[in-house]
């Protein structure tokens, strides 16, 4: 794929990723956030954080299965948008819900474990966002950078658990995210095992011939 088409696709991805925020702002300006706007904003930003995390995790398996190497160019961009919406989600809680009351937030964390899970997810995303530049890759080294960015698996898991624990009655939507996460992690394990088998196969062929 040509660089010109890549640039065009990136513009499209930027617009698509900003659309949920634009829609949320539009609802706020037109007084369509309902009776509990803080709840609507919190839920919306949280769902989009998880959605972008899942899309980020899906890019590598999709690239390997389809052979479309250009897909990898969008992984960092989508991952940063996951962090962006995660920051909006956290800010909504700290500012609009708790009004920066540290004592109240600590008490909330102690009483409600789902908040601890959500905060853990955000903390795990933080080093990924901070090391998303080419400079960071050079400084850390490719292998160390790859190991660090495997934190996304833990972040996505903690975020999904956060959502599951948050919902008290109908867990249909959280379970869907758990299933998607399980499929994506399973796909990575399967691809890893398949690659190891391919690497090991040539080494076993001479022995089989003997």
C-alpha positions, 0 to 999 in steps of 0.5 A: 500500500502506498504512503499516500493511501496510508496517510488517507487511512490515518486521517479516516482513523483519526476522524473515526476515533474522535467521532464518539467524543464529538457525539458526546460533546454534541449531546452535552451541548444540546442537553441530551445527556439525560437525567444523569449526565455524569453517568452517561459520560462515564459509561460512554468513555469507559466503553470506548476505552475498552473498545479501542483496547480490543481493536488494538489487540486485534490488529496484530492477529489480523495482520498475521492472518491476512498478511496485510503488513500495513495494518501494524501502522495503525496499532499505536494510533488506536492504542493511544486513543484507548489511553485518551478515552481512558484519561477522559473516563478517569477525569470524569470520575475524579473531577465530575463525580468526586470533585478531587476529594482524595479522601472520598476516592480512597474510601471509594477504592476500599469499598468498591473493588471495581474502581481499583480494577479500573485504576489498575487498567489505566496505570498499566496503559500509562507506560505504554502511552509514554513509550509510544514514540520511535525515540522510546523504542530506540532507547529501550531496545526493540525486545525490551519495548515489546516486553513492556508493551505486553502490559496491554494484555493485563490492562485490557483484562483489568479494564474488562473485569472493572466493567464486569464488577461495575454492572450489578444485574445485566452482565450481557455487555461485559460478558461480550467484552470478556468473550472478545478478549478471550478470543483475541488472547487465544488467537495470539497464543495459537499464532505463537504456537504455530510460529514455534512449530514452523521454526522447529519443523526444518530442524526436525526434518533431517532427523526424520530423514535419517 
